[in-house]
Amino acid sequence: MTAFDKAADTYDQRHGATCGVAHRLALAGAAAHGTVPGSVLDIGCGTGALLDLVARQWPQARLRGVDPAQRMIDVAGRRVPQAELTVATAERLPVPDASVDLVLSTTSFNHWSDHRAALREATRVARPGGLVVVVEHAPPGLLVGALLRLTGRMVRHHSPADFARLAWAGGLHPLRVTREEGGFVRLLARPESAARPHRATWPERIAFGARTALPKETS
């Protein structure tokens, strides 16, 4: 049994507030791009809290969720019984090609074993013109990082520039990569072939990566 299996029954009580911020950022990012999805996939769906919000915001959408922890899927199934839920990893999605309008993932990315492979899978399942939204904890400061290491809870964190580089490698065109409230990074991307008529050159990619390393944009 994995750590997430053991934590499933109390996960929302312990982490619901933090995850709630990530969920709101993901949905706000999708809505800002005018997305009204007919189908939504949540990668690392956990207890189904994000899918529950999706069902309220877009009740017409077909819901799918994957998570490697069976107990998480069990809890999610009770919360969103209308969703199609499967025990699976981000690197091997049991979803047909080009079948999803909106691919979401929150507070799961840092736990993926192969980020490029997982983002290629997100690209594969996204429909032409579809949107991929990933929200994850930003790299911690020195003090928090030291505490995480001491407690054995440190995972690999990714900067906005890391997200941009990995998105390109996964076949995605990053639309925005920003630092957000609550210590999160948010990636909004589309399958590259659908996002632009030509494949981006390396100078373009490097320039984009440099821009994403700047502080959050303000309107």
C-alpha positions as CSV (number, residue, x, y, z in Angstrom):
1,M,0.0,0.0,0.0
2,T,1.4,3.4,-1.0
3,A,1.6,6.5,1.2
4,F,-1.3,8.0,-0.7
5,D,-3.4,4.9,-0.2
6,K,-2.8,5.2,3.5
7,A,-3.7,8.9,3.5
8,A,-6.8,8.7,1.3
9,D,-9.4,8.7,4.0
10,T,-8.0,11.8,5.7
11,Y,-6.4,13.5,2.8
12,D,-9.0,16.3,2.4
13,Q,-8.9,17.2,6.1
14,R,-5.1,17.5,6.0
15,H,-4.5,19.0,2.6
16,G,-7.9,20.2,1.3
17,A,-7.2,23.9,1.9
18,T,-3.9,23.9,0.0
19,C,-5.2,21.7,-2.8
20,G,-8.3,24.0,-3.0
21,V,-6.1,26.9,-4.0
22,A,-4.5,24.8,-6.7
23,H,-7.9,23.7,-7.9
24,R,-9.2,27.2,-8.2
25,L,-6.1,28.3,-10.1
26,A,-6.6,25.4,-12.6
27,L,-10.2,26.2,-13.2
28,A,-9.6,30.0,-13.4
29,G,-6.9,29.4,-16.0
30,A,-9.1,27.2,-18.1
31,A,-12.0,29.6,-17.9
32,A,-9.8,32.6,-18.8
33,H,-9.1,30.9,-22.2
34,G,-12.8,30.5,-22.9
35,T,-12.8,26.8,-22.4
36,V,-16.2,25.1,-22.2
37,P,-15.1,21.5,-22.3
38,G,-17.2,18.5,-23.4
39,S,-14.7,16.2,-21.7
40,V,-12.2,16.6,-18.9
41,L,-9.4,14.4,-17.6
42,D,-7.8,14.9,-14.2
43,I,-4.4,13.3,-14.0
44,G,-3.6,12.5,-10.4
45,C,-7.3,13.0,-9.4
46,G,-6.8,12.0,-5.8
47,T,-10.0,12.1,-3.8
48,G,-12.0,13.7,-6.7
49,A,-12.2,17.2,-5.2
50,L,-11.2,18.9,-8.5
51,L,-13.5,16.7,-10.6
52,D,-16.3,17.6,-8.2
53,L,-15.7,21.3,-8.9
54,V,-15.5,20.6,-12.6
55,A,-18.9,18.9,-12.5
56,R,-20.4,22.0,-10.9
57,Q,-18.8,24.4,-13.3
58,W,-19.3,22.4,-16.5
59,P,-22.2,19.9,-15.7
60,Q,-22.3,18.8,-19.4
61,A,-18.7,17.6,-19.4
62,R,-17.7,13.9,-19.4
63,L,-15.4,13.4,-16.5
64,R,-12.4,11.1,-16.4
65,G,-9.8,10.7,-13.6
66,V,-6.7,8.6,-13.1
67,D,-4.6,8.1,-10.0
68,P,-2.0,5.4,-9.1
69,A,-3.5,4.9,-5.6
70,Q,-6.5,2.6,-5.5
71,R,-7.8,4.0,-2.2
72,M,-7.8,7.5,-3.7
73,I,-9.8,6.2,-6.6
74,D,-12.3,4.6,-4.1
75,V,-12.8,7.9,-2.3
76,A,-13.2,9.8,-5.6
77,G,-15.7,7.2,-6.8
78,R,-18.0,8.0,-3.8
79,R,-17.6,11.8,-4.4
80,V,-18.1,11.9,-8.2
81,P,-19.9,8.6,-9.1
82,Q,-20.6,9.9,-12.6
83,A,-16.8,10.1,-13.4
84,E,-14.9,7.4,-15.2
85,L,-12.1,6.6,-12.7
86,T,-9.1,4.3,-13.3
87,V,-6.0,3.3,-11.4
88,A,-3.2,4.5,-13.7
89,T,-0.1,6.6,-13.9
90,A,0.4,9.9,-15.7
91,E,3.0,8.1,-18.0
92,R,0.4,5.6,-19.3
93,L,-3.0,7.1,-19.6
94,P,-5.8,4.6,-20.4
95,V,-7.5,7.3,-22.6
96,P,-8.0,7.3,-26.4
97,D,-6.0,9.6,-28.6
98,A,-7.4,13.1,-29.2
99,S,-10.4,12.5,-26.9
100,V,-10.2,15.2,-24.2
101,D,-11.0,18.9,-24.4
102,L,-9.4,19.9,-21.1
103,V,-6.5,18.0,-19.3
104,L,-6.0,19.0,-15.7
105,S,-3.4,18.1,-13.1
106,T,-3.0,19.8,-9.7
107,T,-0.3,19.0,-7.0
108,S,0.6,15.8,-8.8
109,F,3.3,16.8,-11.3
110,N,6.2,16.8,-8.8
111,H,5.4,13.1,-8.1
112,W,5.5,11.9,-11.7
113,S,8.4,9.6,-12.5
114,D,8.9,10.7,-16.1
115,H,7.7,14.3,-16.7
116,R,8.4,14.3,-20.5
117,A,6.6,11.0,-21.0
118,A,3.6,12.1,-19.0
119,L,3.3,15.4,-20.9
120,R,3.6,13.5,-24.1
121,E,0.6,11.4,-22.9
122,A,-1.3,14.6,-22.1
123,T,-0.5,15.9,-25.6
124,R,-1.7,12.5,-27.1
125,V,-5.1,12.5,-25.4
126,A,-5.8,16.2,-25.9
127,R,-8.0,17.1,-28.8
128,P,-6.7,19.6,-31.4
129,G,-7.2,23.0,-29.8
130,G,-7.6,21.4,-26.4
131,L,-6.1,22.9,-23.3
132,V,-3.6,21.4,-20.8
133,V,-3.5,23.0,-17.3
134,V,-0.9,22.0,-14.7
135,V,-0.7,23.6,-11.2
136,E,2.1,22.5,-8.8
137,H,4.0,23.8,-5.8
138,A,6.8,26.1,-6.7
139,P,10.3,25.4,-5.4
140,P,10.3,26.1,-1.7
141,G,12.6,28.6,0.1
142,L,15.7,27.5,1.9
143,L,14.1,27.1,5.3
144,V,11.0,25.2,4.1
145,G,13.2,23.1,1.8
146,A,15.5,22.2,4.7
147,L,12.4,21.2,6.8
148,L,11.1,19.0,4.0
149,R,14.4,17.3,3.6
150,L,14.6,16.6,7.4
151,T,11.1,15.1,7.4
152,G,11.8,13.0,4.3
153,R,9.0,14.8,2.4
154,M,11.2,16.6,-0.2
155,V,10.3,15.9,-3.9
156,R,11.8,17.4,-7.0
157,H,10.2,20.9,-7.5
158,H,10.1,22.8,-10.8
159,S,10.5,26.4,-11.7
160,P,8.4,28.2,-14.4
161,A,11.4,27.8,-16.8
162,D,11.5,24.0,-16.0
163,F,7.8,23.8,-16.8
164,A,8.3,25.6,-20.1
165,R,11.2,23.4,-21.1
166,L,9.4,20.2,-20.2
167,A,6.2,21.3,-22.0
168,W,8.1,21.8,-25.2
169,A,9.7,18.4,-24.8
170,G,6.3,16.9,-24.4
171,G,4.9,18.3,-27.6
172,L,3.0,21.2,-26.0
173,H,3.1,24.9,-26.8
174,P,3.1,26.8,-23.5
175,L,0.7,29.7,-23.6
176,R,1.5,31.0,-20.1
177,V,3.7,29.8,-17.2
178,T,3.3,31.9,-14.1
179,R,4.0,32.0,-10.4
180,E,0.7,32.2,-8.6
181,E,-0.8,32.8,-5.2
182,G,-0.1,30.3,-2.5
183,G,3.3,29.3,-3.8
184,F,2.2,27.6,-7.0
185,V,3.3,27.5,-10.6
186,R,0.6,27.3,-13.3
187,L,1.2,26.0,-16.9
188,L,-1.4,26.6,-19.6
189,A,-0.5,24.9,-22.9
190,R,-2.0,23.5,-26.1
191,P,-0.8,20.6,-28.3
192,E,1.9,22.3,-30.3
193,S,0.6,21.4,-33.7
194,A,-2.8,23.0,-32.8
195,A,-1.4,26.1,-31.1
196,R,0.8,27.4,-34.0
197,P,1.2,26.8,-37.7
198,H,5.0,26.0,-37.4
199,R,7.2,24.2,-35.0
200,A,8.9,26.6,-32.6
201,T,12.6,27.2,-33.1
202,W,15.0,26.7,-30.3
203,P,15.7,30.5,-30.0
204,E,11.9,31.0,-29.6
205,R,11.8,28.3,-26.9
206,I,14.8,29.7,-25.0
207,A,13.3,33.2,-25.1
208,F,9.9,31.9,-23.8
209,G,11.7,30.0,-21.0
210,A,13.5,33.2,-20.0
211,R,10.2,35.1,-19.9
212,T,8.6,32.5,-17.7
213,A,11.3,32.9,-15.1
214,L,10.1,36.4,-14.4
215,P,7.7,37.1,-11.5
216,K,4.0,36.7,-12.0
217,E,2.5,39.0,-14.6
218,T,0.0,41.6,-13.4
219,S,-2.9,43.0,-15.4
